[in-house]
């Protein structure tokens, strides 16, 4: 599959290196808005460049476009690519307006083209291990999910730079909002595991508006930097999801069932271990003992808390316990194979639209519960034939 990138910022570097793991994916050319950045990217990574999106889309060798522009440009760029007859894989979200995301999905359908979107962590080992445990009913019927996506006050942290000189566009990060940027990581898991969302009761706020990164540049942003949502799924499962760029780092998740709990400590590591804890009377008693609150190690000695659930594929221990580990090209590879095999993608357009709607509803919280309007066909988990590809 011959691929073109639109966007040469920080994300392009991560995608470029992930693509190297797939010899059947070829990056043909790149383009973007900033001519200097395009030139630097092309020279550093030895990739052909085009001065405009139109020039890139005119290249008949390119079949699939990866949209790595800033979120405000996602709709415009993806629409142009689809109108030019190219398949599209877009960074999240599909669009900043729900009507625009709907228009993209309808356009792709009319043109007979594939459209998919990040995040693709659902295709990773951790998500697939959780899904397998749920299908095997390892914790019985799921009742409740707690999930956190907190990254601390990012405006007080270092500015990221890529080797070719691209700098983190922190202004866009703050203006777009952490919910639109991050909530999809878990929403994409939950909708795959538990089916379409039905209602969303959300609250969002900007609790730290002064996000000055550079001393000479005041930056006052009112986009929500904190959100919390209770999502009810058609299956009856309820999930509570919190996002912020204020509270200390926490990317943990707990799925609570009738007979136990599944836990992931770091959702941004696609190789992170999945822990399972079965309920027991001894465990319940140990939780109530006063002495175990003063000496927590006694609680774990009396009733071992959890064990690692067998992963769908074994990986290096260094990867399993890293804070961040992500194969950005996995979603592109899956889409490319779906196109070649003439089958539905495992991250299809209707599913991506549904995730986009849920995330927008959380960020744009309303006083009354939001009624979700979209749905999607049940997704297929990764089978053995596809697991072989996981680097």
C-alpha positions in Angstrom: 0.0 0.0 0.0 1.5 3.3 -1.1 0.9 6.1 1.4 1.1 9.9 1.6 1.3 12.0 4.8 -0.5 15.4 5.1 1.2 17.0 8.0 4.9 17.1 9.0 4.7 17.9 12.7 5.6 16.0 15.7 3.1 13.2 15.1 4.6 12.5 11.6 7.8 11.3 13.2 6.1 8.7 15.3 4.1 7.5 12.4 7.1 7.4 10.1 9.1 5.1 12.5 6.1 2.9 13.2 5.6 2.4 9.4 9.1 0.8 9.2 7.7 -2.2 11.0 5.5 -3.0 8.0 7.5 -3.7 4.8 4.2 -3.8 2.8 3.5 -0.2 3.6 5.4 2.4 1.6 5.5 6.1 2.4 5.6 7.8 -1.0 5.5 11.5 -0.2 4.6 14.1 2.4 3.2 17.6 2.4 1.8 20.2 4.8 1.2 23.9 5.3 4.7 25.0 6.5 7.1 24.8 3.5 10.2 25.0 5.8 8.9 22.1 7.9 8.1 20.1 4.8 11.6 20.6 3.5 13.2 19.6 6.8 11.1 16.5 7.2 11.8 15.4 3.6 15.5 15.9 3.9 15.9 14.3 7.3 13.8 11.2 6.5 14.7 11.0 2.8 11.1 11.2 1.7 9.7 12.9 -1.4 7.8 16.2 -0.7 5.0 18.1 -2.4 4.4 21.8 -1.9 0.6 21.5 -1.5 -2.1 19.0 -0.6 -3.4 19.3 -4.2 -0.1 18.2 -5.6 0.1 15.2 -3.3 -3.4 14.2 -4.2 -2.6 14.4 -7.9 0.0 11.6 -7.5 -1.6 8.5 -8.9 0.8 6.2 -7.1 -0.6 7.2 -3.7 -3.6 5.1 -2.6 -4.0 6.0 1.1 -3.6 9.4 2.8 -2.7 9.7 6.5 -4.1 12.9 7.8 -1.7 14.3 10.5 -2.8 17.9 10.4 -3.9 19.8 13.5 -7.5 18.9 14.5 -9.0 22.1 13.2 -7.9 21.0 9.7 -9.0 17.3 9.9 -12.4 17.8 8.2 -11.1 20.0 5.3 -8.1 17.8 4.5 -10.0 14.5 4.8 -12.8 15.8 2.6 -10.3 16.9 -0.1 -8.6 13.5 0.0 -11.9 11.5 -0.3 -13.1 13.8 -3.1 -9.7 13.0 -4.9 -10.5 9.2 -4.6 -8.0 8.4 -1.8 -8.7 6.2 1.2 -8.1 8.1 4.5 -6.7 7.3 7.9 -7.1 10.4 10.1 -5.6 11.3 13.4 -8.2 11.8 16.1 -10.8 13.2 16.0 -12.4 12.8 12.6 -13.7 16.3 13.0 -14.3 19.0 15.6 -18.0 19.2 14.7 -20.3 16.2 14.7 -22.0 17.2 11.5 -18.6 17.4 9.7 -17.7 13.9 10.9 -21.0 12.7 9.6 -20.4 14.3 6.3 -17.0 12.6 6.0 -18.5 9.1 6.7 -21.3 9.7 4.2 -18.8 11.0 1.5 -16.6 7.9 2.0 -19.6 5.6 1.6 -20.8 7.4 -1.5 -17.3 7.2 -3.1 -16.8 3.6 -2.1 -13.7 4.5 -0.1 -12.3 3.4 3.3 -12.2 5.9 6.1 -10.8 5.2 9.5 -9.4 7.1 12.5 -7.0 6.9 15.4 -6.7 5.9 18.2 -5.7 2.4 17.2 -4.8 1.0 20.6 -7.8 -1.3 20.4 -5.7 -3.4 18.1 -2.9 -3.6 20.7 -2.1 -6.5 23.0 -3.4 -4.9 26.1 -6.9 -4.1 24.7 -7.1 -7.5 23.0 -6.2 -9.3 26.2 -8.9 -7.4 28.2 -11.4 -8.2 25.4 -10.5 -11.9 25.5 -10.9 -12.0 29.3 -14.3 -10.4 29.0 -15.4 -12.8 26.2 -14.3 -15.7 28.5 -16.4 -14.2 31.3 -13.4 -14.2 33.6 -15.1 -11.7 35.9 -18.7 -12.6 35.2 -21.1 -10.0 34.0 -19.5 -6.5 33.8 -21.4 -3.9 35.9 -19.1 -0.9 36.1 -15.9 0.7 34.7 -13.6 3.3 36.3 -11.1 5.0 34.0 -8.7 7.9 34.3 -6.8 9.9 31.7 -4.9 12.5 33.8 -1.6 13.9 32.6 -0.7 16.5 35.2 -0.3 20.3 34.3 1.3 19.8 30.9 1.9 23.5 30.4 4.5 23.3 33.1 6.4 20.5 31.4 9.0 20.5 28.7 8.2 21.3 25.0 8.7 18.2 22.8 10.8 18.4 19.7 11.5 15.9 16.9 15.0 15.3 15.5 14.0 17.1 12.3 13.1 20.2 14.2 9.3 19.9 14.5 8.1 21.4 17.8 5.1 20.4 19.8 2.1 22.6 18.9 1.1 23.1 22.5 -1.3 25.9 21.6 -3.5 23.6 19.6 -3.3 21.0 22.3 -4.8 23.4 24.8 -7.3 25.0 22.4 -8.6 21.6 21.2 -8.8 20.3 24.7 -7.6 17.2 26.5 -11.0 15.5 26.2 -11.0 15.6 22.4 -7.4 14.6 22.4 -7.5 11.8 24.9 -10.9 10.5 25.7 -11.0 8.4 22.6 -8.3 6.1 23.9 -10.8 4.6 26.4 -14.0 5.3 24.6 -12.8 3.2 21.6 -12.1 0.3 24.0 -15.4 0.6 25.8 -17.6 0.8 22.7 -15.8 -2.3 21.3 -16.1 -4.3 24.5 -19.6 -3.2 25.6 -21.3 -2.1 22.4 -22.7 1.3 21.4 -23.1 4.1 24.0 -26.7 5.1 24.8 -26.5 8.1 27.1 -23.8 10.4 28.5 -24.0 12.5 31.6 -21.0 14.8 31.6 -19.4 17.8 33.2 -16.4 19.7 31.8 -14.7 22.9 32.9 -11.5 25.0 32.5 -10.0 25.0 36.0 -6.5 26.3 35.1 -7.0 28.9 32.3 -3.5 30.4 32.4 -1.4 28.0 30.4 1.7 30.1 29.8 4.4 27.8 28.4 7.0 30.5 27.3 7.6 33.4 29.7 7.3 36.0 27.0 4.0 34.6 25.6 0.9 34.9 27.7 -1.6 32.1 26.9 -5.1 32.2 28.3 -7.3 29.3 27.3 -10.9 28.5 28.3 -11.3 25.1 26.6 -12.1 22.5 29.2 -9.0 21.0 30.8 -11.0 18.7 33.0 -14.0 16.5 32.2 -15.9 13.6 33.9 -18.6 11.5 32.2 -20.8 8.7 33.1 -21.6 6.6 30.0 -24.4 4.1 29.8 -24.0 1.5 27.1 -26.8 -0.4 25.4 -25.5 -3.6 27.1 -26.2 -2.1 30.5 -22.6 -1.4 31.5 -21.9 2.0 33.1 -18.5 3.6 32.8 -17.1 6.7 34.6 -14.3 8.4 32.6 -12.2 11.3 33.8 -9.8 13.4 31.7 -7.6 16.2 32.7 -4.3 18.0 32.1 -4.4 19.2 35.7 -4.4 16.2 38.1 -1.3 14.0 38.5 -0.6 11.3 35.9 -3.0 8.4 36.1 -3.9 6.2 33.1 -5.5 3.4 35.1 -8.7 1.5 34.4 -10.8 -1.0 36.4 -13.5 -3.2 35.0 -15.7 -4.5 37.7 -17.8 -7.6 37.3 -19.9 -10.0 39.3 -16.9 -12.3 40.3 -13.8 -10.0 40.1 -12.0 -7.0 38.6 -9.8 -6.5 35.5 -7.2 -3.7 35.9 -4.9 -1.9 33.5 -2.4 0.5 35.1 -1.3 2.3 31.9 -3.6 2.4 28.9 -1.1 4.3 26.8 1.2 1.3 26.7 -0.2 -1.1 24.3 1.9 -3.9 25.9 0.9 -3.2 29.5 -0.1 -6.2 31.6 -3.7 -6.9 32.4 -4.4 -7.9 36.0 -7.2 -10.0 37.3 -8.5 -10.2 40.9 -11.1 -12.7 41.9 -13.5 -11.9 44.8 -13.1 -13.9 48.0 -14.5 -13.6 51.6 -10.9 -13.5 52.9 -10.3 -10.5 50.6 -13.4 -8.7 51.7 -12.5 -9.2 55.4 -8.9 -8.1 54.9 -10.2 -4.9 53.3 -12.2 -4.1 56.5 -9.5 -4.9 59.0 -8.2 -1.7 60.7 -4.7 -3.1 61.0 -4.5 -3.6 57.2 -5.2 0.1 56.7 -2.2 0.9 58.9 0.0 -1.8 57.4 -1.1 -2.3 53.8 1.4 -5.1 53.2 -0.7 -7.3 55.5 -3.7 -7.0 53.2 -1.7 -8.3 50.3 -0.1 -11.1 52.4 -3.5 -12.2 53.8 -5.2 -12.1 50.4 -3.0 -11.7 47.2 -4.6 -8.8 45.3 -4.2 -9.7 41.7 -2.3 -11.8 39.1 -1.4 -11.1 35.5 -3.9 -12.4 33.1 -2.3 -14.4 30.2 -1.6 -11.9 27.4 -2.7 -12.7 23.8 0.9 -12.4 22.8 4.0 -12.3 24.9 6.3 -9.3 24.6 9.6 -8.1 26.1 9.3 -7.1 29.8 10.8 -3.7 29.1 7.9 -2.9 26.8 5.3 -4.3 29.2 6.2 -1.9 32.0 7.0 1.3 30.0 4.9 4.3 30.6 4.2 5.0 26.9 4.6 2.5 24.1 2.5 2.8 21.0 2.6 1.5 17.4 1.0 4.3 15.5 1.0 2.5 12.2 -1.0 -0.5 13.4 -4.3 1.3 12.4 -2.9 2.1 9.0 -1.7 -1.4 8.4 -5.1 -2.9 9.4 -6.8 -0.4 7.1 -4.4 -1.3 4.2 -5.0 -5.0 4.7 -8.8 -4.5 4.8 -8.6 -2.6 1.4 -6.5 -5.3 -0.2 -8.6 -8.1 1.2 -11.9 -6.3 0.3 -13.2 -6.7 3.8 -14.5 -4.3 6.5 -11.8 -2.6 8.6 -11.6 -3.5 12.3 -11.8 0.3 12.9 -14.7 1.1 10.4 -16.1 4.5 9.7 -19.4 4.0 11.6 -17.5 3.0 14.7 -15.1 6.0 14.4 -18.1 8.3 14.0 -19.7 6.9 17.1 -16.5 7.4 19.1 -16.2 11.0 17.8 -19.8 11.7 18.8 -19.3 10.4 22.4 -16.1 12.3 22.9 -17.7 15.6 21.6 -20.6 15.0 24.0 -18.2 14.7 26.9 -16.3 17.9 26.1 -19.4 19.9 25.2 -21.2 18.8 28.4 -24.8 19.8 28.8 -27.0 20.0 32.0 -29.2 17.1 30.8 -28.0 13.6 29.7 -26.9 13.5 26.1 -28.7 10.9 23.9 -26.3 9.3 21.5 -27.6 9.2 17.9 -25.1 6.9 16.1 -24.4 3.2 16.3 -22.2 0.6 14.6 -22.0 -3.0 13.8 -20.3 -5.2 16.4 -16.5 -5.3 15.9 -14.4 -8.4 15.4 -11.6 -9.0 17.8 -8.1 -9.8 16.4 -7.8 -13.4 15.4 -4.7 -15.6 15.1 -4.2 -14.7 11.5 -3.9 -11.0 12.4 -2.0 -11.4 15.6 1.0 -12.7 13.6 1.6 -9.1 12.4 2.1 -7.5 15.7 5.7 -6.3 16.0 
